[in-house]
């Protein structure tokens, strides 16, 4: 069992080298964060985790919002921020340190109502064009997995459905909740049953901050075991995401 963060010395110098914890927040994934109507203040499970981590370290938290996961990855990799919330992927893991996951999210496909595609297994066929948010977890995964369908990149995950319709493509891929909201917003669309992947969301740190990674790893495990993550998901009305099982 992983040690609690309270049992691991807090490496403030590594996690907050500027005197504050700079946390990259991805507003392009509604499971993780969104903007509060009226104030545009970021809110969500990733925001709650960042603020709790800052509280434990005894430093102020600076929320740095981004509209796409790829931008978060770039910021963490370049050490422009101290922590970020990103999907676990071997490509991303090569440029940063990552913890065990804190939540798991479903990835789904969206098609038009009159599409002949009925099952996930029918997507990867010649002639099908699948649109994903550029540099998203879905982009990285489908780049490896699709053998016959063509992958097309939208500027960001929230832009996928509008791009899919504007370009008259066959399939849109992304966060299930985002696509469900799009299907309600726009007529004539449906989600395929099931999921094509599970995205494991973790906290990421710049390379070279090994002591910080150990502390944040213990922090993530404690936040899952204590019910903090589950309570945050419920508080923000998030459905379709589950607390990840205990990590290493």
Residue, then its C-alpha position, 0 to 999 in steps of 0.5 A: x500500500x502506498x504511503x499517505x502524503x502526510x507521511x512523505x516529506x513535502x518537497x516544496x522546493x520541487x513542487x513550488x520552486x517559484x513560491x506558488x504551485x502553478x497548476x495547468x487546468x484543461x478546460x477542454x475536458x469537462x470531466x476534469x474542469x470547466x468554467x463557472x458561468x458568469x465568472x469563468x473561474x475554473x472548477x472541477x475535480x482537477x481544480x479541487x486536487x490542485x487546491x488541496x495539494x497547495x494547501x498541504x504544501x502551504x503555498x498559494x495555487x495559481x491556476x493556469x487554464x488551457x483549452x486542450x490537453x496537448x497544451x497542458x502536456x507542452x506546459x508540463x514538459x517545458x516546466x512552465x507549470x509545476x503540475x498538470x492533469x493529463x491522460x496516461x500515455x506512453x508518448x506523454x510519459x516520455x516527456x514528464x513524470x506521472x502518478x497513478x491515475x485518480x479517475x478513469x474516463x470513457x472514450x466514445x464514438x459519435x456518428x450521424x443518425x443515418x450512418x451505417x456504422x452501428x458498432x465500435x468495431x465497424x469504425x476502423x474500416x476503409x473510407x471512414x474518417x475519424x476526427x479527434x482533438x489534436x494531441x488529445x489522449x484519443x488522438x494518441x491512442x487512435x494513431x496507434x490503433x486504427x489500421x484502416x480508417x483515416x484520422x483527422x485532427x480538430x483544433x481541440x477536443x471541444x471543437x470535434x463535433x462541430x468540425x466533424x459536421x462542417x467537414x462532413x466526416x464519418x465519425x467523431x471520437x472523444x470524451x463520452x460526456x462531451x459527445x453526449x452534450x453535443x448530441x443534445x445540442x445538435x440534432x441528428x447525432x447518436x453515440x455508439x454503444x459502449x466505449x472504444x477506450x478507457x482514459x486513465x487521468x493522472x497528475x503530471x510533473x516536469x522531469x527531474x522532480x523525483x521527490x515531488x513525484x513521490x509526494x504527489x503519488x502518495x497524495x493521489x493515493x490518499x485522495x482516492x482512498x479518503x473519498x476526496x476524489x469521489x466527493x469531488x466528482x459528485x459535487x461537480x455532477x460528473x457522471x461517466x467517470x469513476x475513481x481509479x483503483x489503488x495504484x502501485 
